[in-house]
Amino acid sequence: MKRALILGGGGLVGMAYHAGALKALEETGVDLGGSDIVIGTSAGSVMASYIGAGWTGNDFFEYAHGRHPDVAKDPADEREAVRQIFEPLWTTGSERVRRSIGSFFALASSRGHWHRASRGKLPFAYLRHMFPAGLYSTQRTRERLHEDLPAEWPREGLYICAANLYTGELVPFGRDGAPESPLPDAVLASCAIPGVFPPVRISGRQYVDGGAVSATSLDLAVEDGAKSIICVAPLGYRNEGSVFIPDPHAWAPMLTRSFFARPLRREVHDAREQGVEVLVIRPWIDELKQLGTNAMRHFDRGAVANAAREGTLRLLEQQADHPALVAARSDDTARPEPESDTA
């Protein structure tokens, strides 16, 4: 039976959530790299690419807690780490205004609005030059990805999802028929939030964050014949077992996630209608206070990873016999007891 692991978007907080969720999956016997298809979008593209390069759930969890050897590559000062992520591309006020206009256009265009309005025509070159998209540089991220990841794709069935800037079309790099790209460039494109970071040029075209189309791209796995899917969706939320009126501190995170939760529910429903077993791992409502609304904060990734691990273990205990979870364990792997929480 063809199996898929889907890793969705969610910014820096989403990466920390993935670290905890993947740790919990691994603790309960799931072989993350053993899936036939691994699909990453935005923050999930980073996790998927590193899984392809050999990282484990424990590696991600240790990194979130500052205990992984690769943490030495990060700035020691928290504020410097944030400055490197948000390094301005403008030097004057007028340049900032022009980039802001171009970034607003990129945000709309990545959702297909320009393609429909222009009937497929590209904006004039002089306008693209006058109003460049992107407010913050991704050069340091590019360098880090090229340092850590191989240029060649490490395995078949690894898809990194980005969106064509001018058509709004989802492009799964690594899939048959997609443009060829070095793995680090595809990941950079998948993380290039339109309106925030500049688009990434690959094979003569511009690409931005695949989350502009779908935060999970779960339907790609169904199209490729997956019959069993585990999907980690930091931008969704799970309300089973919660009180009718949640903690007011969860209202804002619920609202921001609602724009992503509805498409996810539709993708999951369509997959199940076709007989695909889907297990979705997403935050419980009582986790949303920890996750908050600022997806790009950096300082509490260890706490987010811990909460995600605990919430995921709770779900996996409830869903221990879910067909997707059973299929993800090797036949000779007993269901291990979760590790004690020493963090």
C-alpha positions as CSV (number, residue, x, y, z in Angstrom):
1,M,0.0,0.0,0.0
2,K,1.4,3.4,-1.1
3,R,2.0,5.6,1.9
4,A,2.4,9.4,2.1
5,L,3.7,11.8,4.8
6,I,2.4,15.4,4.3
7,L,4.1,18.3,6.1
8,G,2.3,21.6,6.0
9,G,3.2,25.3,6.4
10,G,3.3,27.4,9.5
11,G,6.4,29.6,9.6
12,L,9.0,29.2,12.3
13,V,6.4,28.2,14.9
14,G,5.2,25.6,12.4
15,M,8.7,24.2,12.2
16,A,8.8,23.9,16.0
17,Y,5.4,22.2,15.9
18,H,6.6,19.8,13.3
19,A,9.6,19.0,15.5
20,G,7.3,17.9,18.4
21,A,4.8,16.0,16.2
22,L,7.5,14.2,14.2
23,K,9.2,13.2,17.5
24,A,5.9,11.7,18.7
25,L,5.3,9.8,15.5
26,E,8.8,8.4,15.7
27,E,8.4,7.4,19.3
28,T,5.3,5.4,18.4
29,G,7.1,3.4,15.7
30,V,6.5,5.5,12.5
31,D,9.4,5.4,10.1
32,L,9.3,9.0,8.7
33,G,11.7,8.4,5.8
34,G,9.9,5.1,4.9
35,S,6.9,6.8,3.3
36,D,6.7,6.4,-0.5
37,I,5.7,10.0,-0.9
38,V,6.9,12.9,1.3
39,I,5.3,16.3,0.5
40,G,6.5,19.5,2.1
41,T,4.9,23.0,1.7
42,S,6.5,26.2,3.1
43,A,7.8,25.4,6.6
44,G,7.0,21.7,5.9
45,S,9.3,21.9,2.9
46,V,12.2,22.4,5.2
47,M,11.3,19.4,7.3
48,A,10.6,17.2,4.3
49,S,13.9,18.1,2.7
50,Y,15.9,17.4,5.8
51,I,14.1,14.1,6.2
52,G,15.1,13.3,2.7
53,A,18.7,14.2,3.7
54,G,18.5,11.7,6.6
55,W,17.2,13.7,9.6
56,T,15.0,12.0,12.2
57,G,12.2,13.2,14.4
58,N,14.7,13.2,17.3
59,D,17.1,15.4,15.3
60,F,14.3,18.0,14.8
61,F,13.3,17.8,18.5
62,E,16.9,18.2,19.7
63,Y,17.4,21.1,17.4
64,A,14.3,22.9,18.7
65,H,15.8,22.6,22.2
66,G,19.2,23.8,21.2
67,R,20.9,20.4,21.7
68,H,21.6,19.4,18.1
69,P,25.1,19.9,16.7
70,D,23.8,22.0,13.9
71,V,22.6,24.6,16.4
72,A,26.2,25.8,16.4
73,K,25.5,27.3,12.9
74,D,22.8,29.6,14.4
75,P,23.6,33.1,15.9
76,A,24.1,32.9,19.6
77,D,22.1,36.0,20.1
78,E,18.3,35.7,19.7
79,R,17.9,39.2,18.3
80,E,20.6,38.6,15.7
81,A,18.8,35.4,14.6
82,V,15.6,37.4,14.0
83,R,17.6,40.2,12.2
84,Q,19.1,37.6,9.8
85,I,15.6,36.4,8.9
86,F,14.2,39.9,8.5
87,E,17.1,41.7,6.8
88,P,15.6,44.7,4.9
89,L,16.0,44.9,1.2
90,W,15.4,48.6,1.1
91,T,17.8,51.4,2.0
92,T,15.6,54.5,1.5
93,G,12.0,55.4,2.2
94,S,11.1,55.6,-1.5
95,E,12.6,52.1,-2.1
96,R,10.6,50.7,0.7
97,V,7.4,52.2,-0.8
98,R,8.2,50.7,-4.2
99,R,8.9,47.3,-2.7
100,S,5.7,47.5,-0.7
101,I,3.7,48.1,-3.8
102,G,5.5,45.2,-5.6
103,S,5.0,43.0,-2.6
104,F,1.2,43.7,-2.5
105,F,1.1,42.8,-6.2
106,A,3.0,39.6,-5.5
107,L,0.5,38.6,-2.7
108,A,-2.4,39.1,-5.1
109,S,-0.7,37.5,-8.1
110,S,0.3,34.4,-6.2
111,R,-3.4,33.7,-5.6
112,G,-4.1,33.8,-9.4
113,H,-5.8,37.2,-9.4
114,W,-3.4,38.8,-11.9
115,H,-3.5,35.7,-14.2
116,R,-7.2,35.9,-14.4
117,A,-7.4,39.6,-14.9
118,S,-4.6,39.8,-17.5
119,R,-5.7,36.6,-19.3
120,G,-2.2,35.1,-18.8
121,K,0.0,38.1,-19.7
122,L,3.0,39.0,-17.7
123,P,3.3,42.5,-16.2
124,F,5.5,44.9,-18.2
125,A,9.2,44.4,-17.5
126,Y,9.7,48.1,-16.5
127,L,6.9,47.8,-13.9
128,R,8.5,44.6,-12.5
129,H,11.8,46.5,-12.3
130,M,10.2,49.6,-10.8
131,F,8.2,47.7,-8.2
132,P,10.2,44.6,-7.1
133,A,8.5,42.2,-4.8
134,G,9.9,41.2,-1.4
135,L,10.8,43.3,1.7
136,Y,13.3,41.1,3.4
137,S,16.3,39.2,2.0
138,T,16.6,35.4,1.9
139,Q,20.3,35.4,1.1
140,R,21.3,34.0,4.4
141,T,18.6,31.3,4.3
142,R,19.8,30.4,0.7
143,E,23.4,30.0,1.9
144,R,22.3,27.8,4.9
145,L,20.1,25.6,2.7
146,H,22.9,25.1,0.1
147,E,25.3,24.3,3.0
148,D,23.0,21.7,4.6
149,L,21.2,20.1,1.7
150,P,22.4,18.3,-1.4
151,A,21.8,19.9,-4.8
152,E,20.5,16.6,-6.2
153,W,17.3,15.2,-4.9
154,P,18.1,12.6,-2.3
155,R,15.2,10.3,-3.1
156,E,12.2,9.7,-5.3
157,G,8.8,10.7,-4.1
158,L,10.0,13.9,-2.4
159,Y,7.9,16.8,-3.5
160,I,8.5,20.4,-2.5
161,C,5.6,22.7,-3.3
162,A,5.8,26.2,-4.5
163,A,3.5,28.5,-6.4
164,N,4.1,30.2,-9.8
165,L,4.1,33.9,-9.0
166,Y,2.2,35.0,-12.1
167,T,-0.3,32.2,-12.5
168,G,-1.0,31.1,-8.9
169,E,-0.4,27.5,-10.1
170,L,0.9,25.0,-7.6
171,V,4.2,23.5,-8.7
172,P,5.5,20.3,-6.9
173,F,9.2,20.3,-7.5
174,G,10.6,16.8,-7.6
175,R,7.5,15.4,-9.2
176,D,7.4,14.1,-12.8
177,G,6.7,17.0,-15.2
178,A,7.8,19.8,-12.8
179,P,10.7,22.1,-13.7
180,E,14.1,20.8,-12.7
181,S,15.6,22.6,-9.6
182,P,18.3,22.1,-7.1
183,L,16.7,20.9,-3.9
184,P,17.8,24.0,-1.8
185,D,16.4,26.4,-4.4
186,A,13.0,24.5,-4.4
187,V,12.9,24.7,-0.6
188,L,13.7,28.4,-0.7
189,A,10.9,29.0,-3.2
190,S,8.5,27.1,-1.1
191,C,9.3,29.3,1.9
192,A,9.2,32.6,0.0
193,I,6.1,34.1,1.6
194,P,4.6,36.4,-1.0
195,G,4.7,40.1,0.0
196,V,7.4,39.3,2.6
197,F,10.3,37.6,0.8
198,P,11.3,38.0,-2.8
199,P,10.3,35.3,-5.3
200,V,12.8,32.7,-6.3
201,R,13.8,32.3,-10.0
202,I,13.9,28.7,-11.2
203,S,14.1,27.6,-14.8
204,G,13.3,31.1,-16.0
205,R,10.1,31.5,-13.8
206,Q,9.4,33.1,-10.5
207,Y,8.1,31.1,-7.6
208,V,6.8,31.8,-4.1
209,D,5.5,30.0,-1.0
210,G,3.2,27.1,-2.0
211,G,1.0,27.9,1.0
212,A,-0.5,30.6,-1.2
213,V,-2.3,27.7,-3.0
214,S,-2.6,25.1,-0.2
215,A,-1.0,24.8,3.2
216,T,-0.7,21.0,2.8
217,S,-1.1,20.0,-0.9
218,L,-2.6,16.8,0.4
219,D,-4.4,16.2,-2.9
220,L,-1.1,15.5,-4.7
221,A,-0.6,12.4,-2.7
222,V,-4.0,11.2,-3.7
223,E,-3.3,11.9,-7.3
224,D,-0.2,9.8,-7.1
225,G,-2.0,6.8,-5.7
226,A,-1.4,7.0,-2.0
227,K,-3.9,4.9,0.0
228,S,-2.6,5.9,3.4
229,I,-1.7,9.5,4.5
230,I,-0.3,11.0,7.7
231,C,-0.6,14.8,7.5
232,V,1.0,17.2,10.0
233,A,-0.8,20.5,9.7
234,P,0.4,23.2,12.1
235,L,-2.0,25.7,10.6
236,G,-5.1,23.6,11.3
237,Y,-6.7,23.0,14.7
238,R,-8.6,20.1,16.4
239,N,-11.5,20.9,18.7
240,E,-12.7,17.4,19.6
241,G,-13.1,17.1,23.3
242,S,-12.9,20.9,23.9
243,V,-15.5,23.0,25.7
244,F,-18.0,24.8,23.4
245,I,-16.5,28.2,24.1
246,P,-12.7,27.9,24.2
247,D,-10.3,30.1,26.2
248,P,-10.5,33.7,24.7
249,H,-6.7,33.5,24.2
250,A,-7.4,30.9,21.5
251,W,-9.8,33.0,19.6
252,A,-7.3,34.9,17.5
253,P,-5.2,31.8,16.6
254,M,-8.4,30.1,15.7
255,L,-9.4,32.9,13.4
256,T,-6.1,33.1,11.6
257,R,-6.1,29.3,11.2
258,S,-9.6,29.2,9.8
259,F,-8.4,30.4,6.4
260,F,-6.2,27.3,6.2
261,A,-8.4,24.9,8.1
262,R,-11.3,25.0,5.7
263,P,-9.3,24.0,2.6
264,L,-7.6,21.3,4.7
265,R,-11.0,19.8,5.7
266,R,-12.0,19.9,2.0
267,E,-8.8,18.1,0.9
268,V,-9.2,15.5,3.6
269,H,-12.9,14.9,2.8
270,D,-12.1,14.5,-0.9
271,A,-9.3,12.0,-0.1
272,R,-11.6,9.9,2.2
273,E,-14.3,9.9,-0.4
274,Q,-11.8,8.1,-2.7
275,G,-11.1,5.5,0.0
276,V,-7.8,7.0,1.2
277,E,-7.1,6.5,4.9
278,V,-6.0,10.0,6.3
279,L,-4.8,10.8,9.8
280,V,-4.4,14.5,10.4
281,I,-2.1,15.8,13.2
282,R,-2.9,19.3,14.1
283,P,-3.0,21.4,17.3
284,W,-5.7,20.9,19.8
285,I,-7.5,24.1,20.7
286,D,-5.8,24.1,24.1
287,E,-2.5,24.3,22.3
288,L,-3.3,27.4,20.4
289,K,-2.6,29.7,23.3
290,Q,1.0,28.4,23.1
291,L,1.2,28.7,19.4
292,G,-0.2,32.2,19.2
293,T,-0.7,34.3,16.0
294,N,2.8,35.3,15.2
295,A,4.1,32.4,13.1
296,M,7.5,33.9,12.6
297,R,8.6,34.2,16.2
298,H,11.7,32.3,17.2
299,F,12.4,32.5,20.9
300,D,10.2,29.7,22.3
301,R,10.6,26.9,19.8
302,G,11.5,24.4,22.6
303,A,8.2,25.1,24.4
304,V,6.2,24.8,21.2
305,A,7.9,21.5,20.3
306,N,7.1,20.1,23.8
307,A,3.4,21.1,23.5
308,A,3.2,19.6,20.0
309,R,4.8,16.3,21.1
310,E,2.4,16.0,24.1
311,G,-0.6,16.9,22.0
312,T,0.4,14.5,19.2
313,L,1.1,11.6,21.7
314,R,-2.4,12.2,23.1
315,L,-3.9,12.0,19.6
316,L,-1.9,8.9,18.7
317,E,-3.0,7.1,21.8
318,Q,-6.6,7.8,20.9
319,Q,-6.0,6.8,17.3
320,A,-3.7,3.9,17.9
321,D,-5.5,1.6,15.6
322,H,-6.0,4.1,12.8
323,P,-5.2,2.4,9.5
324,A,-2.8,5.1,8.4
325,L,-0.9,4.8,11.6
326,V,-0.8,1.0,11.5
327,A,0.4,1.1,7.9
328,A,3.2,3.6,8.8
329,R,4.7,1.1,11.2
330,S,6.9,-1.7,9.8
331,D,5.3,-5.1,10.2
332,D,8.0,-6.2,12.7
333,T,7.9,-3.0,14.8
334,A,6.1,-3.3,18.0
335,R,4.3,-0.2,19.4
336,P,6.9,1.3,21.7
337,E,6.2,3.2,24.9
338,P,6.7,7.0,24.4
339,E,10.0,8.2,25.9
340,S,9.8,10.0,29.2
341,D,9.8,13.7,29.0
342,T,13.2,14.8,30.1
343,A,13.2,18.2,28.3
